[in-house]
Structures are given as C-alpha cells and as structure tokens.
Amino acid sequence: MSPYVRRHLSLRDPTSRMLFASLAVLLAAGPWLPSWALSLSTIALGKGLVVLGLLLLMRTGLVSFGQGLYYCIGAYAAGVLAHQVKVTDGLVMLGAAALASGLIAFVLGALLAGYRAIFFAMLSLAFSMILYGLLVKSSALGSTDGFNVDARTLAGLPYSGGASYALFAVATMAAFISGWGLHGYNHSLAGRIAPAIRDNELRVEYLGSSVRAVVHLNYVLAAVMSGIGGAIVALAVGHVDPEFAFWTTSGEFVFVAILAGTGSVAAPFLGSILFEAIRSFATQYSPNTWQMVLGVAMLAVIMFLPSGLWSLFQRRSERG
C-alpha cells in the first residue's frame, strides 16, 4: 500500500473521519430505533452497497442498467444456502453472496470490459433480464413466487431473523468497510486511472496502463458489493424472488446514484436512505401516486442539485 493511500485511510483524512464517526453514531443509535426504522435502514444500507458499486463504474464513465443481476445473485446465493444446503449462519450467506457475484462478474466482465457507453449499459441490462427469465421458469427456485430466506445465527450468535439490530449492525459494518475501502482504492493507482479512462482512454493506453484490466477490476468489485447488498436485503426481508433481477430494480439503483451524486463514498448511502424513506412514506400516505412523488423528487434534484444531494455538503465545506 502506497503512503498516499495510507494517508487517505488514516484519521487525518476528512472522509475517513466522517466514515468512522458515522459508524459510531449508527451502531450507538441502532438499539434505540423503532422496528420500522431499523428495517428501513438495514434495507437502505444493503441497497446503498449496490449504488456504491455503481459509483465505482460511473467514475470510469460507465453506467450499468443491469446491476440488479448481481444484487439478485447475492440474494439467491444466500437463499439457496439456507433453503437447499441448510446453512443457517447469516455471515456465511454474505460470504457466499460475495463469492458467487465476484466469480460470475469475473466471467461476464471479460466480455463487458470491451464495451462502452450505451453498449455497456444495454448488455448489462440484457444479462440481468436473462437471469430474470431463468428464475421465472425455474420451479426448483420458486418460479415467480421465490422462496423464504431464513438465517438462525449471525457469526454463531442467535439470530431471530428479519431486520433486527444484529443484522443492522452487520449491514452498517459492511457499508463502512466497503465505503472506507473504496475511498482508499479511489486514491490508488488503479482508482485514479478510472477518471482518466472516462475522459480519454486512448491516452491512458499510450501511458502504458491497460484500460480493459481496470474496467474489468472495477466491474468485479462493483458486483461483489452488489451481491453483499442483495444478501443483506434478502435476510432483512426474509424472502427472495426474481424481481431482484428485473430491470426496474436496476433502474432504482441508477435513480439513487443520480439522486445522491458521486462526490463521496458516503453519498450512495445517504441517497439510498432518503429514497427508501420517500418511497415508504409515499406508499403509506399516497399508495396510488407514490411513483409520481418519486418522479417529482427526481426532477427537483436534477433542477436544483444537478450534482446530486452530496453537493450540498461540498458547498458547505467550501464556504467553511
């Protein structure tokens, strides 16, 4: 690890301090949250991991409209372990989700790393919809109904299932480790090449770096985070079905990425929590028009905060 990366991972770095402070606040506040807030926060953190992976791809100039593929793979990997193999520990399920997502992304990434712009977006969407079609036709995996995901322990400790404080704490730690690790990665050689690829990949090749290798690596890392996020949501909800891979699910992640902005590794989690809160309250108080409420929120962000919600914090820091 270079001294430059170590400096950005130390507490001297403002982003690292903010991530550690957020971790402490969330873990301390968790036991006092009502059950609905605990459930919403756990799901938002899981989905925030998927958006964090999208953020990594967007730094390279790529937008995936099929990130639901790995979100679904992670959820089903956790579900199959519980349903078929009878593994009941949640952490083992998260590990299996990361492994399954990473291996499949390594294979598919070898193809997708050669595409850019709309071709990358549409190919990623196509793979996601292929998985959706396979799951819908698979009676062994519950077809359109899916199946329940049941964990009895977390790291060997008793776990009652659903969105409890234990799962919230695991989701918070996963979000912190992923965000902090990605912050350091973004300041490594491979991480700093990503924006250069977005601007002019031909010059990057002339400088002796492999654009294809960097894109492939970023694609795999994004998939691993998406898989872990999918497994967390599956454990929190207690159920998994093919809708995890449907195109509207992937569209939600892109929505949140635009809503949050790309200014910080913390932005995806802020955007995800806000998105889940808006959807939850809109569904409760305006069940027939909640999509319109989300659309209005999206238009407001695009009009007044084109760089996303995180630009509010950037402006404040610049003034300070």
Order of alpha helices (4+ residues) and beta strands (2+ residues): alpha-alpha-alpha-alpha-alpha-alpha-beta-beta-beta-alpha-alpha-alpha-beta-alpha-alpha-alpha-alpha
